[in-house]
Amino acid sequence: MNQSRRHLDTTAIAAVAPVVALLPVWLIAIGFFWLPLWMTSDVSYLFFATMAMLLGVVLFSRPVQRMVFARMLGARPPTSRELLALQPAWNIVSQANHFSPNRFVLTVVDSDETNAFACGGHLLVVSSYAIDHLRQDQLTGVLAHELSHHMGGHTVALTIAQWMSLPIIGLARLGIWLRDVSRRATTPFTERYVFVRFIVQTIAALLTAVSYVLLLGLNTAQTLNNRIGRASEFRADARAMEMGFGNELLSALRNTTRQANLIGMRLTPTISTLTHPPAGTRVAKLEALLKRDVAHKPQSARRHQ
């Protein structure tokens, strides 16, 4: 069976919820960026917001993901040494799914934890620690899992949400910065003029309120994304098993759990990995899936005899 086609599953559809949660605060943030244009031209808000949203489509282009989006995520191209470890594993996965290895972009994020994530339409990001500490067969399991996110359409809504987050985060930070600057710069002057002090405090309160509203909307969307994303992780594990890499992924997950126990640390999640359930939970679920698959195979074979 050809595994290379993308099939949206229920978790990909549910992932639209964070985008919907972001939309109101995104419209507010875009409105602030549109105001200077409105004052100097006849560009309408609807046209500006539409163009800003459509501009995010370029993030799904392979060249843009390689040169721009990967850097936004803190990823980089693999070194020649890292490529020697990654490429053979990736060739096995791509061959099993009947497509060219060049269809997706392999990148590396410098990290001291065993981790990987998929993003955009073509990005596969693997941590430097995983490359250094996982065997080739385990890397095939990890890459098959991340490929499953792309095949299931899990990364589409995530990429859109990340694009929408940029003006929200930018405006929120600008608002807080301007509030702090206005307080420091005007305090000596406003001690003598009550009216001026009132105006400054009003502006500072307004900027603070806008920033907090934007960040609240962003946090709400992130919370939704975390909850929905956990389901997508389990679905990607199951799909990697269907591709034929279940045991390889299971071995990689066991390695992750073992390393964490040996080091005795609690890994701090990043924005990209907040959706990852505990490795131990994934191990238990994947073991159950593999046992069920083995149990069903003899019955299927008998039916075809």
Secondary structure, 3 states (H helix, E strand, C coil): CCCCCCCCCHHHHHCHHHHHHHHHHHHHHHHHHHHHHHHHCCCCHHHHHHHHHHHHHHHHCHHHHHHHHHHHCCEECCCHHHHHHHHHHHHHHHHHCCCCHHHCEEEEECCCCCCEEEECCCEEEEEHHHHHHCCHHHHHHHHHHHHHHHHCCHHHHHHHHHHHHHHHHHHHHHHHHHHHHHHHHHHHHHCCCHHHHHHHHHHHHHHHHHHHHHHHHHHHHHHHHHHHHHHHHHHHHHHHHHHCCHHHHHHHHHHHHHHHHHHCCCCCCCCCCCCCCCHHHHHHHHHHHHHHHHHHHHHHHHHCC
